[in-house]
Amino acid sequence: MIIKILGSGCKNCVALKENTEAALKETGIDAEVVKVQDMKDIVSYGVMQTPALVIDEKVMSFGKVLKTNEIIKLLEKAK
């Protein structure tokens, strides 16, 4: 599983990455977390608001910082 955090590196993007890593640790799911900061790449996903969470190339959320338990639910769906 590859998880991408789309964003410029702002505090919300950092928080989403930290919450995602916490969700992975809590669930024991093995995944690679990649930060995508290039605006051209972000726009290619159709995302106009960051931060965004992409799981296996599917945009799961954008424009807000998901809590750890919300990310866990998305991870379970994506399995």
Gaussian input, Z-matrix of N, CA and C with variables (Angstrom, degrees):
# hf/3-21g

backbone

0 1
 N
 C     1     B1
 C     2     B2     1     A1
 N     3     B3     2     A2     1     D1
 C     4     B4     3     A3     2     D2
 C     5     B5     4     A4     3     D3
 N     6     B6     5     A5     4     D4
 C     7     B7     6     A6     5     D5
 C     8     B8     7     A7     6     D6
 N     9     B9     8     A8     7     D7
 C    10    B10     9     A9     8     D8
 C    11    B11    10    A10     9     D9
 N    12    B12    11    A11    10    D10
 C    13    B13    12    A12    11    D11
 C    14    B14    13    A13    12    D12
 N    15    B15    14    A14    13    D13
 C    16    B16    15    A15    14    D14
 C    17    B17    16    A16    15    D15
 N    18    B18    17    A17    16    D16
 C    19    B19    18    A18    17    D17
 C    20    B20    19    A19    18    D18
 N    21    B21    20    A20    19    D19
 C    22    B22    21    A21    20    D20
 C    23    B23    22    A22    21    D21
 N    24    B24    23    A23    22    D22
 C    25    B25    24    A24    23    D23
 C    26    B26    25    A25    24    D24
 N    27    B27    26    A26    25    D25
 C    28    B28    27    A27    26    D26
 C    29    B29    28    A28    27    D27
 N    30    B30    29    A29    28    D28
 C    31    B31    30    A30    29    D29
 C    32    B32    31    A31    30    D30
 N    33    B33    32    A32    31    D31
 C    34    B34    33    A33    32    D32
 C    35    B35    34    A34    33    D33
 N    36    B36    35    A35    34    D34
 C    37    B37    36    A36    35    D35
 C    38    B38    37    A37    36    D36
 N    39    B39    38    A38    37    D37
 C    40    B40    39    A39    38    D38
 C    41    B41    40    A40    39    D39
 N    42    B42    41    A41    40    D40
 C    43    B43    42    A42    41    D41
 C    44    B44    43    A43    42    D42
 N    45    B45    44    A44    43    D43
 C    46    B46    45    A45    44    D44
 C    47    B47    46    A46    45    D45
 N    48    B48    47    A47    46    D46
 C    49    B49    48    A48    47    D47
 C    50    B50    49    A49    48    D48
 N    51    B51    50    A50    49    D49
 C    52    B52    51    A51    50    D50
 C    53    B53    52    A52    51    D51
 N    54    B54    53    A53    52    D52
 C    55    B55    54    A54    53    D53
 C    56    B56    55    A55    54    D54
 N    57    B57    56    A56    55    D55
 C    58    B58    57    A57    56    D56
 C    59    B59    58    A58    57    D57
 N    60    B60    59    A59    58    D58
 C    61    B61    60    A60    59    D59
 C    62    B62    61    A61    60    D60
 N    63    B63    62    A62    61    D61
 C    64    B64    63    A63    62    D62
 C    65    B65    64    A64    63    D63
 N    66    B66    65    A65    64    D64
 C    67    B67    66    A66    65    D65
 C    68    B68    67    A67    66    D66
 N    69    B69    68    A68    67    D67
 C    70    B70    69    A69    68    D68
 C    71    B71    70    A70    69    D69
 N    72    B72    71    A71    70    D70
 C    73    B73    72    A72    71    D71
 C    74    B74    73    A73    72    D72
 N    75    B75    74    A74    73    D73
 C    76    B76    75    A75    74    D74
 C    77    B77    76    A76    75    D75
 N    78    B78    77    A77    76    D76
 C    79    B79    78    A78    77    D77
 C    80    B80    79    A79    78    D78
 N    81    B81    80    A80    79    D79
 C    82    B82    81    A81    80    D80
 C    83    B83    82    A82    81    D81
 N    84    B84    83    A83    82    D82
 C    85    B85    84    A84    83    D83
 C    86    B86    85    A85    84    D84
 N    87    B87    86    A86    85    D85
 C    88    B88    87    A87    86    D86
 C    89    B89    88    A88    87    D87
 N    90    B90    89    A89    88    D88
 C    91    B91    90    A90    89    D89
 C    92    B92    91    A91    90    D90
 N    93    B93    92    A92    91    D91
 C    94    B94    93    A93    92    D92
 C    95    B95    94    A94    93    D93
 N    96    B96    95    A95    94    D94
 C    97    B97    96    A96    95    D95
 C    98    B98    97    A97    96    D96
 N    99    B99    98    A98    97    D97
 C   100   B100    99    A99    98    D98
 C   101   B101   100   A100    99    D99
 N   102   B102   101   A101   100   D100
 C   103   B103   102   A102   101   D101
 C   104   B104   103   A103   102   D102
 N   105   B105   104   A104   103   D103
 C   106   B106   105   A105   104   D104
 C   107   B107   106   A106   105   D105
 N   108   B108   107   A107   106   D106
 C   109   B109   108   A108   107   D107
 C   110   B110   109   A109   108   D108
 N   111   B111   110   A110   109   D109
 C   112   B112   111   A111   110   D110
 C   113   B113   112   A112   111   D111
 N   114   B114   113   A113   112   D112
 C   115   B115   114   A114   113   D113
 C   116   B116   115   A115   114   D114
 N   117   B117   116   A116   115   D115
 C   118   B118   117   A117   116   D116
 C   119   B119   118   A118   117   D117
 N   120   B120   119   A119   118   D118
 C   121   B121   120   A120   119   D119
 C   122   B122   121   A121   120   D120
 N   123   B123   122   A122   121   D121
 C   124   B124   123   A123   122   D122
 C   125   B125   124   A124   123   D123
 N   126   B126   125   A125   124   D124
 C   127   B127   126   A126   125   D125
 C   128   B128   127   A127   126   D126
 N   129   B129   128   A128   127   D127
 C   130   B130   129   A129   128   D128
 C   131   B131   130   A130   129   D129
 N   132   B132   131   A131   130   D130
 C   133   B133   132   A132   131   D131
 C   134   B134   133   A133   132   D132
 N   135   B135   134   A134   133   D133
 C   136   B136   135   A135   134   D134
 C   137   B137   136   A136   135   D135
 N   138   B138   137   A137   136   D136
 C   139   B139   138   A138   137   D137
 C   140   B140   139   A139   138   D138
 N   141   B141   140   A140   139   D139
 C   142   B142   141   A141   140   D140
 C   143   B143   142   A142   141   D141
 N   144   B144   143   A143   142   D142
 C   145   B145   144   A144   143   D143
 C   146   B146   145   A145   144   D144
 N   147   B147   146   A146   145   D145
 C   148   B148   147   A147   146   D146
 C   149   B149   148   A148   147   D147
 N   150   B150   149   A149   148   D148
 C   151   B151   150   A150   149   D149
 C   152   B152   151   A151   150   D150
 N   153   B153   152   A152   151   D151
 C   154   B154   153   A153   152   D152
 C   155   B155   154   A154   153   D153
 N   156   B156   155   A155   154   D154
 C   157   B157   156   A156   155   D155
 C   158   B158   157   A157   156   D156
 N   159   B159   158   A158   157   D157
 C   160   B160   159   A159   158   D158
 C   161   B161   160   A160   159   D159
 N   162   B162   161   A161   160   D160
 C   163   B163   162   A162   161   D161
 C   164   B164   163   A163   162   D162
 N   165   B165   164   A164   163   D163
 C   166   B166   165   A165   164   D164
 C   167   B167   166   A166   165   D165
 N   168   B168   167   A167   166   D166
 C   169   B169   168   A168   167   D167
 C   170   B170   169   A169   168   D168
 N   171   B171   170   A170   169   D169
 C   172   B172   171   A171   170   D170
 C   173   B173   172   A172   171   D171
 N   174   B174   173   A173   172   D172
 C   175   B175   174   A174   173   D173
 C   176   B176   175   A175   174   D174
 N   177   B177   176   A176   175   D175
 C   178   B178   177   A177   176   D176
 C   179   B179   178   A178   177   D177
 N   180   B180   179   A179   178   D178
 C   181   B181   180   A180   179   D179
 C   182   B182   181   A181   180   D180
 N   183   B183   182   A182   181   D181
 C   184   B184   183   A183   182   D182
 C   185   B185   184   A184   183   D183
 N   186   B186   185   A185   184   D184
 C   187   B187   186   A186   185   D185
 C   188   B188   187   A187   186   D186
 N   189   B189   188   A188   187   D187
 C   190   B190   189   A189   188   D188
 C   191   B191   190   A190   189   D189
 N   192   B192   191   A191   190   D190
 C   193   B193   192   A192   191   D191
 C   194   B194   193   A193   192   D192
 N   195   B195   194   A194   193   D193
 C   196   B196   195   A195   194   D194
 C   197   B197   196   A196   195   D195
 N   198   B198   197   A197   196   D196
 C   199   B199   198   A198   197   D197
 C   200   B200   199   A199   198   D198
 N   201   B201   200   A200   199   D199
 C   202   B202   201   A201   200   D200
 C   203   B203   202   A202   201   D201
 N   204   B204   203   A203   202   D202
 C   205   B205   204   A204   203   D203
 C   206   B206   205   A205   204   D204
 N   207   B207   206   A206   205   D205
 C   208   B208   207   A207   206   D206
 C   209   B209   208   A208   207   D207
 N   210   B210   209   A209   208   D208
 C   211   B211   210   A210   209   D209
 C   212   B212   211   A211   210   D210
 N   213   B213   212   A212   211   D211
 C   214   B214   213   A213   212   D212
 C   215   B215   214   A214   213   D213
 N   216   B216   215   A215   214   D214
 C   217   B217   216   A216   215   D215
 C   218   B218   217   A217   216   D216
 N   219   B219   218   A218   217   D217
 C   220   B220   219   A219   218   D218
 C   221   B221   220   A220   219   D219
 N   222   B222   221   A221   220   D220
 C   223   B223   222   A222   221   D221
 C   224   B224   223   A223   222   D222
 N   225   B225   224   A224   223   D223
 C   226   B226   225   A225   224   D224
 C   227   B227   226   A226   225   D225
 N   228   B228   227   A227   226   D226
 C   229   B229   228   A228   227   D227
 C   230   B230   229   A229   228   D228
 N   231   B231   230   A230   229   D229
 C   232   B232   231   A231   230   D230
 C   233   B233   232   A232   231   D231
 N   234   B234   233   A233   232   D232
 C   235   B235   234   A234   233   D233
 C   236   B236   235   A235   234   D234

   B1=1.4416
   B2=1.5211
   B3=1.3151
   B4=1.4617
   B5=1.5204
   B6=1.3182
   B7=1.4593
   B8=1.5173
   B9=1.3191
   B10=1.4635
   B11=1.5213
   B12=1.3271
   B13=1.4547
   B14=1.5232
   B15=1.3246
   B16=1.4563
   B17=1.5170
   B18=1.3268
   B19=1.4625
   B20=1.5084
   B21=1.3083
   B22=1.4630
   B23=1.5219
   B24=1.3216
   B25=1.4617
   B26=1.5205
   B27=1.3240
   B28=1.4659
   B29=1.5272
   B30=1.3260
   B31=1.4749
   B32=1.5243
   B33=1.3378
   B34=1.4622
   B35=1.5230
   B36=1.3281
   B37=1.4667
   B38=1.5275
   B39=1.3146
   B40=1.4658
   B41=1.5326
   B42=1.3362
   B43=1.4691
   B44=1.5260
   B45=1.3336
   B46=1.4623
   B47=1.5242
   B48=1.3193
   B49=1.4647
   B50=1.5341
   B51=1.3283
   B52=1.4724
   B53=1.5284
   B54=1.3302
   B55=1.4645
   B56=1.5275
   B57=1.3185
   B58=1.4645
   B59=1.5256
   B60=1.3233
   B61=1.4656
   B62=1.5287
   B63=1.3334
   B64=1.4599
   B65=1.5335
   B66=1.3294
   B67=1.4674
   B68=1.5263
   B69=1.3168
   B70=1.4630
   B71=1.5273
   B72=1.3253
   B73=1.4612
   B74=1.5316
   B75=1.3259
   B76=1.4708
   B77=1.5285
   B78=1.3309
   B79=1.4690
   B80=1.5179
   B81=1.3241
   B82=1.4560
   B83=1.5256
   B84=1.3339
   B85=1.4671
   B86=1.5206
   B87=1.3261
   B88=1.4571
   B89=1.5226
   B90=1.3175
   B91=1.4628
   B92=1.5187
   B93=1.3187
   B94=1.4563
   B95=1.5206
   B96=1.3365
   B97=1.4654
   B98=1.5235
   B99=1.3377
   B100=1.4632
   B101=1.5217
   B102=1.3276
   B103=1.4577
   B104=1.5328
   B105=1.3193
   B106=1.4633
   B107=1.5180
   B108=1.3437
   B109=1.4560
   B110=1.5296
   B111=1.3038
   B112=1.4632
   B113=1.5307
   B114=1.3322
   B115=1.4696
   B116=1.5271
   B117=1.3059
   B118=1.4679
   B119=1.5233
   B120=1.3287
   B121=1.4663
   B122=1.5270
   B123=1.3359
   B124=1.4644
   B125=1.5230
   B126=1.3201
   B127=1.4691
   B128=1.5293
   B129=1.3232
   B130=1.4670
   B131=1.5321
   B132=1.3389
   B133=1.4644
   B134=1.5296
   B135=1.3388
   B136=1.4596
   B137=1.5201
   B138=1.3168
   B139=1.4633
   B140=1.5271
   B141=1.3260
   B142=1.4616
   B143=1.5246
   B144=1.3296
   B145=1.4573
   B146=1.5211
   B147=1.3190
   B148=1.4508
   B149=1.5214
   B150=1.3127
   B151=1.4566
   B152=1.5234
   B153=1.3183
   B154=1.4631
   B155=1.5199
   B156=1.3225
   B157=1.4614
   B158=1.5178
   B159=1.3263
   B160=1.4647
   B161=1.5264
   B162=1.3323
   B163=1.4657
   B164=1.5145
   B165=1.3308
   B166=1.4638
   B167=1.5305
   B168=1.3240
   B169=1.4728
   B170=1.5266
   B171=1.3339
   B172=1.4587
   B173=1.5316
   B174=1.3365
   B175=1.4644
   B176=1.5244
   B177=1.3286
   B178=1.4650
   B179=1.5227
   B180=1.3323
   B181=1.4551
   B182=1.5207
   B183=1.3341
   B184=1.4584
   B185=1.5225
   B186=1.3352
   B187=1.4495
   B188=1.5137
   B189=1.3427
   B190=1.4656
   B191=1.5198
   B192=1.3328
   B193=1.4600
   B194=1.5205
   B195=1.3161
   B196=1.4615
   B197=1.5214
   B198=1.3285
   B199=1.4536
   B200=1.5278
   B201=1.3141
   B202=1.4657
   B203=1.5215
   B204=1.3441
   B205=1.4706
   B206=1.5324
   B207=1.3316
   B208=1.4667
   B209=1.5305
   B210=1.3209
   B211=1.4613
   B212=1.5261
   B213=1.3211
   B214=1.4671
   B215=1.5262
   B216=1.3177
   B217=1.4693
   B218=1.5258
   B219=1.3334
   B220=1.4691
   B221=1.5319
   B222=1.3153
   B223=1.4654
   B224=1.5274
   B225=1.3202
   B226=1.4662
   B227=1.5413
   B228=1.3295
   B229=1.4679
   B230=1.5164
   B231=1.3340
   B232=1.4653
   B233=1.5237
   B234=1.3219
   B235=1.4754
   B236=1.5150
   A1=108.56
   A2=115.45
   A3=121.27
   A4=108.11
   A5=115.13
   A6=121.87
   A7=107.66
   A8=115.33
   A9=120.12
   A10=109.55
   A11=114.80
   A12=122.29
   A13=105.76
   A14=116.38
   A15=121.02
   A16=109.06
   A17=116.35
   A18=119.89
   A19=111.96
   A20=114.45
   A21=121.15
   A22=114.05
   A23=116.84
   A24=120.07
   A25=111.83
   A26=117.04
   A27=122.14
   A28=110.00
   A29=116.06
   A30=119.94
   A31=111.94
   A32=118.50
   A33=120.66
   A34=111.43
   A35=116.51
   A36=120.84
   A37=110.26
   A38=116.00
   A39=121.08
   A40=109.58
   A41=117.03
   A42=120.79
   A43=110.99
   A44=117.41
   A45=120.16
   A46=110.75
   A47=117.25
   A48=120.74
   A49=110.52
   A50=116.41
   A51=120.12
   A52=110.79
   A53=117.16
   A54=120.67
   A55=110.97
   A56=116.70
   A57=121.07
   A58=110.39
   A59=116.07
   A60=119.54
   A61=111.30
   A62=117.13
   A63=120.90
   A64=110.23
   A65=117.15
   A66=121.52
   A67=110.53
   A68=116.74
   A69=120.73
   A70=110.80
   A71=115.50
   A72=119.97
   A73=110.19
   A74=116.11
   A75=120.96
   A76=112.14
   A77=116.60
   A78=120.37
   A79=112.95
   A80=117.43
   A81=120.77
   A82=113.08
   A83=116.22
   A84=120.65
   A85=109.04
   A86=115.47
   A87=121.35
   A88=108.81
   A89=116.16
   A90=120.38
   A91=109.49
   A92=114.69
   A93=121.40
   A94=107.68
   A95=116.53
   A96=121.35
   A97=108.13
   A98=115.58
   A99=122.21
   A100=108.98
   A101=116.37
   A102=120.52
   A103=108.56
   A104=116.30
   A105=121.76
   A106=107.04
   A107=116.28
   A108=120.38
   A109=113.74
   A110=117.88
   A111=120.93
   A112=109.50
   A113=116.63
   A114=120.81
   A115=112.44
   A116=117.45
   A117=120.69
   A118=110.64
   A119=116.30
   A120=120.90
   A121=110.99
   A122=116.33
   A123=120.41
   A124=110.27
   A125=116.79
   A126=121.67
   A127=110.70
   A128=117.99
   A129=120.69
   A130=111.87
   A131=117.09
   A132=121.30
   A133=111.55
   A134=116.59
   A135=120.18
   A136=112.59
   A137=115.86
   A138=121.49
   A139=109.16
   A140=115.62
   A141=119.95
   A142=112.08
   A143=117.38
   A144=122.06
   A145=109.08
   A146=114.94
   A147=119.96
   A148=108.30
   A149=118.04
   A150=126.99
   A151=111.39
   A152=114.84
   A153=120.82
   A154=109.10
   A155=114.47
   A156=121.63
   A157=108.29
   A158=115.94
   A159=121.96
   A160=107.25
   A161=115.75
   A162=120.80
   A163=108.15
   A164=115.34
   A165=121.88
   A166=111.44
   A167=115.27
   A168=125.00
   A169=114.51
   A170=118.06
   A171=121.12
   A172=108.67
   A173=116.22
   A174=120.63
   A175=108.31
   A176=115.79
   A177=121.16
   A178=111.99
   A179=116.74
   A180=121.02
   A181=109.01
   A182=115.86
   A183=119.56
   A184=109.55
   A185=115.29
   A186=121.13
   A187=116.05
   A188=117.59
   A189=119.09
   A190=110.21
   A191=113.59
   A192=120.35
   A193=107.48
   A194=115.76
   A195=120.64
   A196=110.16
   A197=115.56
   A198=120.65
   A199=108.37
   A200=115.67
   A201=121.28
   A202=111.75
   A203=117.19
   A204=119.08
   A205=112.01
   A206=118.04
   A207=120.62
   A208=110.58
   A209=116.35
   A210=121.29
   A211=110.12
   A212=116.98
   A213=120.86
   A214=110.02
   A215=117.38
   A216=121.27
   A217=111.12
   A218=116.73
   A219=120.40
   A220=110.83
   A221=117.06
   A222=120.88
   A223=110.99
   A224=116.34
   A225=120.73
   A226=110.25
   A227=116.22
   A228=120.29
   A229=112.17
   A230=115.24
   A231=120.75
   A232=113.50
   A233=117.38
   A234=121.10
   A235=111.65
   D1=134.75
   D2=176.82
   D3=-118.27
   D4=125.63
   D5=179.66
   D6=-114.17
   D7=129.55
   D8=178.80
   D9=-115.05
   D10=136.47
   D11=173.37
   D12=-105.93
   D13=113.89
   D14=-178.92
   D15=-95.45
   D16=127.39
   D17=177.99
   D18=166.49
   D19=166.56
   D20=-174.26
   D21=-78.37
   D22=-9.54
   D23=-177.26
   D24=104.97
   D25=12.83
   D26=179.49
   D27=-68.43
   D28=173.52
   D29=-177.36
   D30=-61.79
   D31=-33.16
   D32=177.70
   D33=-67.71
   D34=-37.25
   D35=178.15
   D36=-66.06
   D37=-41.90
   D38=178.41
   D39=-63.93
   D40=-42.24
   D41=179.70
   D42=-63.79
   D43=-40.97
   D44=178.77
   D45=-64.05
   D46=-39.97
   D47=178.09
   D48=-63.64
   D49=-44.20
   D50=179.72
   D51=-63.66
   D52=-42.58
   D53=179.44
   D54=-65.89
   D55=-36.24
   D56=178.24
   D57=-65.87
   D58=-44.60
   D59=178.51
   D60=-63.63
   D61=-36.96
   D62=177.38
   D63=-65.60
   D64=-40.65
   D65=178.98
   D66=-63.65
   D67=-41.47
   D68=178.91
   D69=-63.95
   D70=-42.86
   D71=179.91
   D72=-63.98
   D73=-42.94
   D74=-178.07
   D75=-65.19
   D76=-37.11
   D77=-177.53
   D78=-89.88
   D79=-17.13
   D80=-177.58
   D81=76.13
   D82=13.66
   D83=178.84
   D84=-76.32
   D85=133.06
   D86=178.39
   D87=-90.82
   D88=116.16
   D89=-179.51
   D90=-148.77
   D91=154.41
   D92=174.89
   D93=-95.74
   D94=129.00
   D95=178.23
   D96=-104.86
   D97=123.18
   D98=-176.37
   D99=-121.12
   D100=133.14
   D101=174.35
   D102=-92.00
   D103=131.48
   D104=177.18
   D105=-116.84
   D106=113.44
   D107=-175.83
   D108=-113.41
   D109=-10.97
   D110=-179.44
   D111=-74.49
   D112=122.40
   D113=-175.40
   D114=-60.23
   D115=-34.40
   D116=178.53
   D117=-62.99
   D118=-41.10
   D119=178.01
   D120=-68.17
   D121=-40.76
   D122=179.94
   D123=-62.42
   D124=-46.74
   D125=-179.36
   D126=-63.88
   D127=-30.00
   D128=-179.77
   D129=-63.24
   D130=-19.77
   D131=176.27
   D132=-87.19
   D133=-2.20
   D134=-178.27
   D135=79.55
   D136=16.34
   D137=-177.67
   D138=-93.76
   D139=126.50
   D140=177.70
   D141=-110.75
   D142=-11.42
   D143=177.13
   D144=-126.36
   D145=134.16
   D146=177.42
   D147=-113.55
   D148=161.25
   D149=1.96
   D150=-76.81
   D151=159.05
   D152=177.02
   D153=-130.94
   D154=150.24
   D155=179.29
   D156=-116.56
   D157=123.67
   D158=-179.69
   D159=-120.63
   D160=125.30
   D161=177.61
   D162=-116.27
   D163=119.56
   D164=-178.72
   D165=47.99
   D166=50.71
   D167=175.45
   D168=68.80
   D169=13.16
   D170=176.42
   D171=-113.78
   D172=123.78
   D173=178.89
   D174=-69.36
   D175=119.77
   D176=-177.18
   D177=-101.98
   D178=-26.80
   D179=-177.72
   D180=-162.47
   D181=149.29
   D182=173.20
   D183=-153.11
   D184=153.72
   D185=175.53
   D186=82.42
   D187=4.74
   D188=178.01
   D189=-154.16
   D190=159.90
   D191=176.38
   D192=-92.81
   D193=111.88
   D194=178.22
   D195=-74.70
   D196=145.19
   D197=174.20
   D198=-78.42
   D199=160.92
   D200=-178.10
   D201=-54.15
   D202=-45.05
   D203=-177.77
   D204=-67.49
   D205=-29.99
   D206=175.74
   D207=-68.47
   D208=-38.88
   D209=178.78
   D210=-66.90
   D211=-39.11
   D212=178.44
   D213=-58.35
   D214=-43.54
   D215=178.64
   D216=-60.80
   D217=-41.64
   D218=179.16
   D219=-67.71
   D220=-38.33
   D221=178.50
   D222=-63.69
   D223=-41.05
   D224=179.66
   D225=-63.77
   D226=-39.49
   D227=178.11
   D228=-66.06
   D229=-35.87
   D230=-174.79
   D231=-78.63
   D232=-15.99
   D233=-177.62
   D234=-62.67

